[in-house]
C-alpha cells in the first residue's frame, strides 16, 4: 500500500472563495501536482444556519460521471451538519475544465496500467478528499472530533480507501463501493484487468484496490448497496466487509438503483451519522446468519420494534444477473427467522425499524441446497 504524507495532507490547504449563495461557498483548493503543474479542486462548502456551533461535519465523495453536488451539501446542512462536496474530475461547477484542472475521472485515468502513482487518479482523488476534510475541520464552526465520510459508487470505492488512511474520521459509509475489484466487478473493468500484465495487475491491486486499505480500518463502517449492483457485486462486497478491524454493518436493499440520488437518499446513512456524531439512537444491529433444519435465523438488537425480511435468489450463473425476491420474516424476541425456499442459492436476513432503518446480515452466497433439505 502506498504511503501518504499525512503531515502535509492534514494541514488546511490554500483555498479561495469564488462565490457564495445562500450560505454555501464555492471554493477552489490546491491539490497534487500533475505533469509538473499546479492543480486545484472545485468544491461546495456549507454550514447549517440558525444552529448552535460547533457542529459535526460530513465529507461527500461523488462517483463516476458525477461532480461536486451542491444539493448534497444542502441535504447535510438541513440535517445540522457542515458539509463539503468536491469535484474529482478536474471540472468547475459547470462541469468544464478550469485553469488548474487535474486528472479527469475516465476509465483511462483510473486503470492506467503504467505503474505511476504520482499520475494516477486514485492518488489525486484520495489526496483531494483528505484535503477537503482538512478544510472543513479548519472552520471554527466545526467540531473536529465529529466528522464522517460517505461516497457513492467510485466515491464509495474512495470511501473504503480513505477509511484506512484518514483516521480523523469517526465513521465511513461507502455506498455500492467495495474492494476486491479484480475478483469480480463491472464487466468493463474485468476486461481491463484481463488485459494487464501480471506485474501491472499486482501493482494496481497493491496500490489502488480498497481491500488493501480496509485492512487498516478501525472506524465503524456502514456498507450500503443493492442485491444486483452491476459494478460492485455481492461476492466482492462480502469479502470487503470481512476485512476491517472495526465494526461493520450492512444495508443490502432489494434491487437498489445505482446512482447519486439513490445513493444519498437512504435513511440509514443519516441515522448512522446521528448515532455516532450526535449521540442519536443507533441503527438496529444484526448478528451472523445461521442455517439449521431448512431455516435461517439471526439474532438482532434494536431500541424500536422491527419488521423482518428474507431476501433470496434461486438463480445460478453470473451473480449480478440473479433475480432476488423479498419475503416477510418472523420476529421472535430478538431473533429474526425464515424458512428457506427449497431451491435457494443465495440469501440474507434484514430487520427494519419504524424510522426506515434497514439493516441486513451479510449474504450467504452459492448455497448448496442439495444436501441441506
C-alpha positions as a printed Julia matrix, in Angstrom:
373×3 Matrix{Float64}:
   0.0     0.0     0.0
   1.28    3.42   -0.96
   2.31    5.76    1.83
   0.67    9.18    2.1
   2.31   12.3     3.51
  -0.36   12.79    6.15
   1.54   15.55    7.93
   1.23   17.56    4.73
  -2.31   16.47    3.86
  -3.66   17.14    7.37
  -2.77   20.83    7.03
  -5.52   23.03    5.63
  -4.55   23.74    2.01
  -4.67   27.15    0.4
  -8.15   27.8    -0.92
 -10.03   30.71   -2.43
 -13.72   31.53   -2.29
 -15.12   32.46   -5.72
 -18.81   32.77   -4.88
 -21.36   32.3    -2.1
 -25.03   31.51   -2.49
 -27.46   31.01    0.4
 -24.62   30.29    2.79
 -22.85   27.75    0.58
 -19.41   28.8    -0.63
 -17.88   27.83   -3.96
 -14.17   27.28   -3.46
 -11.04   26.12   -5.26
  -8.29   24.46   -3.23
  -4.8    23.24   -4.03
  -4.15   19.56   -4.68
  -1.33   17.39   -6.01
   0.97   18.48   -8.82
   0.09   16.76  -12.12
   2.55   16.62  -15.0
   4.66   19.19  -13.11
   1.75   21.64  -12.99
  -0.25   23.01  -10.07
  -3.8    21.68   -9.75
  -6.88   22.92   -7.92
 -10.11   21.2    -6.93
 -13.55   22.82   -7.03
 -15.87   22.22   -4.08
 -19.05   23.39   -2.36
 -18.62   24.16    1.33
 -21.64   24.82    3.53
 -22.63   25.34    7.16
 -26.08   24.86    8.7
 -27.88   28.06    9.61
 -29.62   29.06   12.85
 -27.9    26.39   14.88
 -25.53   26.31   17.83
 -21.88   25.84   16.85
 -19.66   23.86   16.73
 -21.41   21.28   14.55
 -20.47   17.88   13.13
 -19.32   17.69    9.52
 -19.53   15.39    6.51
 -17.26   14.91    3.51
 -19.24   13.8     0.43
 -17.48   11.96   -2.44
 -19.22   11.65   -5.8
 -18.99    8.69   -8.15
 -18.15    8.16  -11.8
 -19.85   10.66  -14.06
 -20.56   12.8   -11.01
 -19.45   16.21   -9.86
 -19.45   18.43   -6.8
 -23.13   18.3    -5.8
 -24.46   21.43   -4.12
 -27.71   19.64   -3.22
 -25.73   17.01   -1.31
 -24.2    19.73    0.85
 -27.68   21.25    1.32
 -29.03   17.87    2.43
 -26.45   17.58    5.21
 -26.77   21.26    6.17
 -30.5    20.72    6.66
 -29.64   17.87    9.0
 -27.44   20.15   11.11
 -24.06   19.26    9.63
 -21.36   21.24    7.91
 -20.54   19.58    4.61
 -18.1    19.7     1.72
 -18.56   18.08   -1.7
 -15.64   18.27   -4.11
 -15.21   17.59   -7.83
 -12.8    14.78   -8.7
 -12.79   15.18  -12.47
 -10.83   18.38  -12.93
 -14.01   20.37  -13.55
 -15.7    23.51  -12.2
 -19.32   23.87  -11.1
 -20.43   23.88  -14.75
 -18.55   20.6   -15.32
 -15.98   22.31  -17.53
 -12.17   22.2   -17.25
 -10.67   25.21  -15.47
  -7.28   26.9   -15.37
  -5.81   24.43  -12.87
  -7.63   21.22  -13.78
  -6.09   17.95  -12.67
  -6.93   14.45  -13.84
 -10.31   13.63  -15.33
 -12.21   10.61  -13.99
 -12.31    8.49  -17.14
 -11.51    4.8   -17.23
  -8.06    5.64  -18.6
  -7.11    7.72  -15.54
  -8.46    5.08  -13.14
  -6.95    1.99  -14.74
  -3.78    3.32  -16.3
  -1.69    0.14  -16.37
   1.59    2.06  -16.15
   2.76    1.95  -12.51
   2.96    5.68  -11.84
   1.43    6.59   -8.5
   2.12   10.31   -8.94
  -0.07   10.48  -12.04
  -2.93    8.06  -11.35
  -6.46    9.2   -10.48
  -6.76    7.19   -7.26
  -3.84    9.05   -5.69
  -5.05   12.5    -6.73
  -8.64   11.76   -5.69
  -7.66   10.44   -2.25
  -5.43   13.45   -1.63
  -8.3    15.75   -2.67
 -10.64   14.03   -0.2
  -8.15   14.25    2.69
  -7.57   17.93    1.92
 -11.34   18.57    1.79
 -11.51   17.05    5.26
  -8.68   19.32    6.42
 -10.54   22.36    5.07
 -13.8    21.64    6.82
 -12.01   20.79   10.07
 -10.3    24.19    9.93
 -13.61   26.03   10.26
 -14.23   27.34   13.8
 -17.89   26.35   13.44
 -16.94   22.67   13.06
 -16.27   20.2    15.86
 -13.12   18.43   14.7
 -13.94   15.4    16.83
 -17.2    14.8    14.95
 -16.59   14.22   11.25
 -17.67   11.45    8.89
 -17.3    10.49    5.24
 -19.64    8.99    2.68
 -19.22    8.3    -1.02
 -21.22    6.85   -3.89
 -20.01    4.26   -6.43
 -16.43    5.33   -7.27
 -16.92    7.62   -4.29
 -17.74    4.5    -2.27
 -14.53    2.97   -3.58
 -12.64    6.04   -2.34
 -14.53    5.95    0.98
 -13.31    2.41    1.59
  -9.75    3.52    0.86
  -9.93    6.68    2.94
 -11.27    4.77    5.94
  -7.89    3.08    6.22
  -5.89    6.28    5.69
  -7.51    9.3     7.37
  -8.08    8.23   10.97
  -9.53   11.65   11.87
 -12.9    10.47   10.56
 -15.2     8.85   13.12
 -17.04    6.64   10.6
 -17.33    5.82    6.89
 -20.34    4.96    4.71
 -19.44    3.57    1.28
 -22.47    3.3    -1.0
 -22.1     0.5    -3.6
 -18.3     0.73   -3.42
 -16.08   -2.07   -2.12
 -12.77   -3.82   -2.78
 -11.55   -7.0    -4.49
 -12.32   -5.49   -7.88
 -10.06   -7.95   -9.71
 -12.03  -10.87   -8.25
 -15.37   -9.6    -9.52
 -16.61   -6.16  -10.59
 -18.08   -4.38  -13.6
 -17.7    -6.29  -16.88
 -15.75   -3.41  -18.41
 -13.29   -3.34  -15.52
 -12.78   -7.11  -15.55
 -11.86   -6.88  -19.23
  -9.29   -4.19  -18.46
  -7.77   -6.31  -15.69
  -7.6    -9.32  -18.0
  -5.52   -7.3   -20.46
  -2.99   -6.09  -17.86
   0.32   -7.85  -17.38
   0.58   -9.88  -14.14
   3.03   -7.3   -12.8
   0.73   -4.36  -13.52
  -2.32   -6.19  -12.13
  -0.43   -6.73   -8.9
   0.72   -3.1    -8.8
  -2.85   -1.83   -9.33
  -4.21   -4.14   -6.64
  -1.49   -3.27   -4.13
  -1.93    0.48   -4.61
  -5.48    1.03   -5.82
  -7.73   -1.74   -4.55
  -9.78   -0.76   -1.46
  -9.21   -4.16    0.17
  -5.6    -3.17    0.84
  -6.66   -0.03    2.71
  -9.59   -1.64    4.53
  -7.09   -3.81    6.43
  -6.17   -0.69    8.43
  -9.74    0.5     9.06
 -10.74    0.72   12.71
 -13.66    3.19   12.48
 -17.27    1.95   12.27
 -18.47    1.36    8.71
 -21.87    1.01    7.08
 -21.89   -0.58    3.62
 -24.99    0.38    1.61
 -25.79   -1.35   -1.68
 -28.3    -3.33   -3.71
 -28.66   -7.03   -4.4
 -27.82   -6.65   -8.09
 -25.22   -3.9    -8.3
 -23.52   -4.11  -11.69
 -20.2    -2.64  -10.57
 -19.62   -3.87   -7.02
 -21.27   -7.31   -6.74
 -22.21   -9.06   -3.53
 -19.3   -11.51   -3.51
 -16.75   -8.69   -3.59
 -18.8    -6.73   -1.05
 -18.91   -9.73    1.29
 -15.14  -10.13    1.19
 -14.71   -6.39    1.81
 -16.99   -6.4     4.86
 -14.85   -9.08    6.49
 -11.6    -7.11    6.21
 -11.87   -4.03    8.53
 -10.78   -4.22   12.15
 -13.7    -2.08   13.34
 -17.43   -2.71   13.49
 -19.12   -3.26   10.13
 -22.83   -3.06    9.36
 -24.53   -3.66    6.04
 -27.66   -2.41    4.33
 -28.34   -4.51    1.22
 -31.62   -3.49   -0.38
 -33.6    -5.39   -2.98
 -32.53   -4.18   -6.45
 -31.41   -0.78   -5.18
 -30.88    1.55   -8.15
 -27.31    2.68   -8.86
 -26.95    6.46   -8.97
 -26.14    9.58   -7.0
 -29.65   10.42   -5.8
 -30.47    6.79   -4.87
 -27.05    6.72   -3.23
 -27.59    9.61   -0.83
 -31.3     9.06   -0.1
 -31.19    6.0     2.24
 -32.34    6.91    5.75
 -29.7     4.64    7.25
 -26.86    6.98    6.28
 -28.11   10.0     8.22
 -29.24    7.89   11.17
 -25.83    6.18   11.31
 -24.17    9.6    11.33
 -26.51   10.93   14.01
 -25.88    7.91   16.24
 -22.11    8.41   16.14
 -21.77   12.18   15.91
 -24.9    13.38   17.73
 -25.48   10.61   20.29
 -28.64    9.68   18.42
 -30.49    6.38   18.55
 -28.32    3.68   16.96
 -29.35    1.64   13.97
 -30.58   -1.87   14.63
 -27.74   -4.38   14.63
 -27.86   -7.96   13.47
 -25.6   -10.94   14.06
 -24.31  -13.7    11.82
 -26.75  -15.7     9.77
 -27.4   -19.27   10.99
 -28.83  -22.12    8.89
 -30.43  -25.14   10.51
 -33.19  -27.56    9.51
 -34.31  -25.78    6.36
 -34.48  -22.47    8.24
 -32.27  -19.41    8.57
 -32.09  -17.08   11.56
 -30.05  -14.3    13.15
 -30.02  -12.53   16.49
 -30.59   -8.78   16.42
 -30.84   -5.8    18.74
 -32.98   -2.7    18.32
 -34.37    0.02   20.54
 -37.55    0.01   18.45
 -39.87   -2.73   17.23
 -38.8    -4.11   13.86
 -40.14   -5.93   10.84
 -38.17   -8.86    9.45
 -37.39   -9.85    5.87
 -35.78  -12.65    3.91
 -34.07  -11.69    0.66
 -33.2   -14.63   -1.55
 -32.36  -15.84   -5.03
 -32.73  -19.25   -6.63
 -30.51  -18.45   -9.61
 -27.05  -19.66  -10.59
 -24.55  -18.2   -13.02
 -23.5   -14.55  -13.19
 -24.16  -13.11   -9.73
 -25.15   -9.62  -10.87
 -27.85  -11.1   -13.1
 -29.61  -13.12  -10.38
 -33.24  -12.33   -9.68
 -33.76  -11.61   -5.99
 -37.03  -11.74   -4.04
 -38.12  -10.39   -0.66
 -40.5   -12.03    1.79
 -41.55  -11.24    5.34
 -39.6   -12.99    8.1
 -40.67  -13.94   11.62
 -39.67  -11.89   14.68
 -39.49  -13.79   17.95
 -37.98  -11.75   20.75
 -34.57  -10.74   19.47
 -34.41  -13.3    16.67
 -35.42  -12.93   13.02
 -36.0   -16.16   11.11
 -37.49  -17.55    7.92
 -37.97  -20.82    6.1
 -35.69  -21.19    3.11
 -37.18  -21.91   -0.32
 -36.11  -25.39   -1.48
 -34.07  -24.13   -4.46
 -32.42  -21.14   -2.79
 -28.83  -20.35   -3.81
 -28.19  -17.02   -2.08
 -29.93  -15.24    0.78
 -29.74  -12.78    3.66
 -31.94  -11.56    6.51
 -32.97   -7.99    7.28
 -34.68   -6.01   10.03
 -36.25   -2.58    9.63
 -37.39   -0.19   12.34
 -40.16    2.47   12.03
 -37.61    5.13   11.05
 -36.88    3.2     7.86
 -33.53    1.96    9.17
 -32.97   -1.27    7.24
 -30.02   -3.42    8.33
 -29.05   -6.79    6.92
 -26.86   -9.75    7.63
 -24.02  -10.35    5.25
 -25.22  -12.52    2.37
 -24.76  -16.25    2.13
 -23.84  -16.88   -1.49
 -23.6   -20.06   -3.57
 -25.66  -22.0    -1.04
 -25.77  -25.71   -1.92
 -29.36  -26.82   -1.37
 -28.94  -30.44   -2.46
 -27.57  -31.59    0.9
 -29.43  -29.1     3.08
 -33.04  -30.2     2.64
